[in-house]
Amino acid sequence: MTKIYHEIRDPVHVFIKLDNDERKVLNSFPFQRLRHIHQLAMSYLVYPGATHKRFEHSLGVMELAGRVFDIVTQEVNIHISMGP
């Protein structure tokens, strides 16, 4: 069974890939509410380019956390301790 991935274009990470379960979380009401919360508080009033939202930030965090998980769980990085 192959996973179906969805891609979101991101200026920092280029493409963020989502599997079906991640997409369900992304489409949930609580996650979508993050689109209306500014990551940098009211700095967008002083710096018009600072319009980062919690939604965008959370997508980037998810991408980086996924990369870390993939590296940590690779076979070569798993060490089983057999005692002293």
C-alpha positions in Angstrom: 0.0 0.0 0.0 1.5 3.3 -1.0 1.1 6.5 0.9 -0.4 9.4 -0.9 1.4 12.6 -0.2 0.1 16.1 -0.6 2.5 19.0 -1.2 2.4 22.6 0.1 4.7 25.2 -1.4 6.8 26.9 1.2 9.3 29.7 0.7 11.7 28.3 3.3 11.4 24.5 2.9 10.4 24.6 -0.8 7.8 21.8 -0.5 6.2 20.4 2.6 4.9 16.9 2.1 1.9 15.7 4.1 0.5 12.2 4.3 -3.3 11.7 4.7 -3.2 11.7 8.5 -1.2 15.0 8.6 -3.6 16.5 6.1 -6.6 15.6 8.3 -4.9 17.5 11.2 -4.1 20.4 8.9 -7.7 20.7 7.8 -9.1 20.5 11.3 -10.8 23.6 12.7 -8.3 24.2 15.6 -5.3 24.1 13.1 -7.1 26.3 10.6 -7.7 28.9 13.3 -3.9 29.5 13.4 -4.3 31.3 10.1 -5.7 34.3 12.0 -3.0 34.5 14.7 0.1 36.5 14.0 3.4 34.8 14.9 5.2 38.2 15.5 2.3 39.9 17.5 1.8 43.4 16.2 5.2 43.9 14.5 3.4 43.8 11.1 2.1 47.3 11.9 5.7 48.6 11.9 7.2 46.2 9.4 4.6 45.5 6.7 6.6 42.4 5.5 6.3 40.7 8.9 3.0 39.1 8.3 3.9 35.6 9.5 1.1 33.6 11.0 1.0 30.8 13.5 -0.3 28.5 10.7 2.8 29.0 8.5 5.0 28.6 11.6 3.3 25.4 12.6 3.8 24.0 9.1 7.5 24.7 9.2 7.8 23.1 12.7 6.0 20.0 11.5 8.4 19.7 8.5 11.5 20.1 10.7 10.1 17.7 13.4 9.4 15.1 10.6 13.0 15.5 9.3 14.4 14.9 12.8 12.2 11.9 13.4 13.2 10.4 10.0 16.9 10.8 10.9 16.7 9.5 14.4 14.7 6.4 13.5 17.0 5.4 10.7 18.5 1.9 11.2 22.1 3.2 11.5 21.1 5.6 14.2 19.3 3.1 16.5 21.7 1.7 19.1 20.4 -1.1 21.3 22.3 -1.2 24.6 23.1 -4.8 25.8 24.2 -3.8 29.2 27.6 -2.6 30.6 
